[in-house]
Amino acid sequence: MIVCKEQSGIFTLHTRRTTYQMKVNRYGVLLHTYYGPRVRDCDLSGLIRQADRSFSPNPDEAGSDRSFSLDTAPQEYSTCGVGDFRLSSVEFELPNGSHATDFRYAGCRTERGKYALEGLPAFYGEDGETLVIILEDAAAHAAIELYYGVLEEFDLITRAVRVVNRGSETLRLCRCASLCLDFLRADMDFITFDGRHAAERCLNRAPLRPGVQSADSVRGASSHQHNPFVILCDGDAGEDHGLCYGVMLLYSGNFLAAAERDQFENSRLVMGIHPRHFCWSLAPGESFTAPEAAMVCSPDGFGEMSRQFHRAIRTSLIRDGRSRQRKPVLVNNWEATYFDFDTEKLLSIAREAAALGVELFVLDDGWFGARSDDSRGLGDWQVNTDKLPGGLESLVPRLHALGMSFGIWVEPEMVNEDSELYRAHPDWVLQTPGRAPARGRGQLALDFSRREVRDHVYGQLRQVLSSAPVSYVKWDMNRSLTDVWSAALPPARQGEVYHRYVLGVYDILERLRRDYPDILLEGCCGGGGRFDGGMLYYTPQIWCSDNTDAIDRLRIQYGTSFCYPVCAMGAHVSAVPNEQNGRITPLAARGIAAMSGAFGYEMDLGRCTAEEKEEIRRQIATCKAHWELFHWGDYYRLTGSSGPFTAWEQVSPDRRQAVVSLVSGGAQAAPPFLNLKLKGLDPAREYRMSDGGVMGGDVLMSAGYPLPPFRGDYQSMQLFLEAVE
């Protein structure tokens, strides 16, 4: 609900359980007054206290009033160079060389429904509401429109920014954050989700310290190293208690999430496109739109914050008409064959998989061009008929005859120098003039900021996808961007290339969605290097990590779950010893870890023993029977990702069903007896459990479920609960 009191300059956004408020002060500055648990409609600006602070400048309008300074005021969208020395939200290079900006309130409007952003991902919802606040800088001849979307049911508030050049000369936009959030306190922890390739989104938590802390990426993608989702919270906040603020950026390129604790024990979070390498030219009348950020405030800890994000992402971000239908169980041939395969080898894997209940066969890297290793062929998206005689037209019907649908891997953003595409168009890659390029995985990046490049690549993909029925496409990106320079832009506009590249990726993905609405798209970037809300708008699931080891995946999926829902995490069972770390893990544990994701196998199932095949049949049957509980149930983290075991739970929205999953760590001699306390159940109901017992919901949550003793490393348990009627 949006409450606008224009006469008093107060703008209040109410969700089901939270309140967000701004107020225009007597000098036209839009101040941030409150964000927290829901309160009554009132003027909260009394929370802001001002005093004469030495070395904090006062704006000219304040005259002799030395108590007001932009350096100490909580601002809704912070300025630059006119008295606020903290993190700025926006910065221009004006025609006169100045970088000062000072935006003041100029008007507002409300709209029914949640706003959309042209060419950019955004949450949607007809039941949502939109508030637009307009700020102007008369000296810069520029305006800023601050967009606020309210999805009340999910306690979700979104932010976006549109900058307009209203002058007669070109402006250079050097910084444009999507969100600025000021707090009248600094006693908070800053949580980021960090890591590296094959070890993504590991939770890191530390108290805000004086100065600036940040998580960012300048790699051209949101990155394996840092995720565009962060949390600010009470120092003692946990899963079920404490005030916390989760903020995600719906963007798949360079980003910056910076938190500052200032000299007066206030704090500020600024999030948006990374200003490094960014400079956008705005001709008179032109505008620039920054990507969307989304916020959830939870008074009851991380668990409720996560569940609100999960609900909102599943229903109001992911666009997939089959989202309430079960996704097919798949097998991917990569770890079974790598580049060494032919039609018969693929069909052999498919026959074994189909006999066990697998429904989708995914052909990974190596099917196109002269692709016999990772140094050649990228960019030539035509079937290699030496490997696959007759092409997909011959292979896919034979898979259909086995009862399996067909999916395919592509990496359209990249090119090898040993390819027909590169030999024909060497100027189509990102490469700095006069400098030899850096290569990643033996490949260069195509300049997706250019329409003709995207059109050529998309034309090739259409030929492939039209040659045979394809029901799934895995879109990969296997390097970070370097040498980012476009032959299509003049020197003064090279600062636009990184962002135009991301817009180009979104453009071609949107075309795929439009032209092939029945294809299930899965995003990938060397695994989890582009796992963000922006990609989920186009690809309803993302390959969570190239690391398929079940024990490592527990930690990766744990961190991922703080923002992103289970249904979005691509998760497969792979062979042992695991290819990434050599660990040997029981098949049951590998299956339980992968079931909390978009489930499949990454192995040659024909090499399994009879006992293993029977276990795989059980896993597939369980996944099919309980898919809605796994993917649409409310998610509860019962433990952390380290310790003697990792446990999590999914509960149906009506609280009639639940499943508890657990994987132990290394074996212990004389282990302690442990009771695992469950969450989210109906305390008044009794639950019949898959082990044959019956226990009350209140007992299971308050006293716990007695865990059996585990003998051996990496043992597992899956317990299903059904309410007794």
Helices and strands as residue ranges (DSSP letters): E 2-5, E 10-14, E 18-24, E 30-37, G 45-47, G 60-62, E 90-93, E 104-112, E 129-137, E 142-151, G 152-154, E 156-165, E 171-183, E 188-196, E 199-207, E 211-217, E 229-234, E 244-249, E 255-261, E 267-273, E 280-282, E 287-298, H 301-316, E 330-332, H 334-337, H 343-356, E 360-363, H 391-401, E 405-410, E 414-415, H 420-424, G 426-428, E 444-445, H 451-467, E 472-475, G 491-496, H 497-515, E 520-523, H 533-536, E 541-543, H 550-560, G 566-568, E 569-574, H 587-595, E 598-602, G 605-607, H 610-625, H 627-632, E 634-637, E 645-651, E 657-664, E 675-676, E 686-689, E 694-696, H 697-702, E 705-706, E 716-723
